[in-house]
């Protein structure tokens, strides 16, 4: 049981980091959207945010499925 708790914590740290990074970059893009439009980089940042969201979502889903199956 203690092994599972340590394993969950090890997998939880990068998952939380990815979600915090997504939230932080989303706020940054929202605040700087006007400047990003002027230098024509808004679409690039939105695409990066989309990829970061997908990675965060898939990581969370994988962790949730492992917990549900009893592997974690």
N, C-alpha and C positions, 0 to 999 in steps of 0.2 A: 504493500500500500504506500509506503514512504517513497519507493522508487517511482511510482506513478505521479505522486505530487511533485517531485523534483523534475520529472520529465515534462509535466504540464507547465511548470514555471519556465523551464528552458524554452519551450515552444511559445509560451505566452509573451515573453519579452519582445521577440522580433515582430510578433503580430501587433502588439500595442504600438511599437515604434512605427510600423508601416501606417497604422491608422492616424497616429499623431502627425506623421509627415504629410499624409494626404490632407488632413485638416489645416495644417500650417501652410502648405503650398496653396491650398484653395483660398485661404484668407489673403495670402500675398498676391495671388493673381487677381482676386476681386478688388483689392485696394489699388493695384497698379494697372488695372485693365485699360485705362485711357492711354497711359504711356506705352503699353504693349501694343495697342492698336496703332499708335503713331509710328512705331518702329517695325510694325507688321510681324510681331512675334506672338500675338495672342493665340492664334490657331495652334502653334507649336506647343505652347504651355497647356492649352486645353487638352491636346492629344496626350501630353505627358501625364496630366492629371487623370485622364481616362485610364491609361495603362496602370497607373499607381492604384487607382480605385479597384480595377479588376484583380491586380495582384493581392491587394489587401482582402478583398472579398473571397478569393479562392483560398488564401491562406487561412482565413477564419473558418471557412466551410470545411476545409480538410481537418483542421484541429477539432471542430465540432463533431465531424463524422468519426474521427478516431476515438473521441471520448464516448460517443454513443456506442461504438463497437467494443469498447472496453480495452482498446489497445493503448490508451493513454490515460 
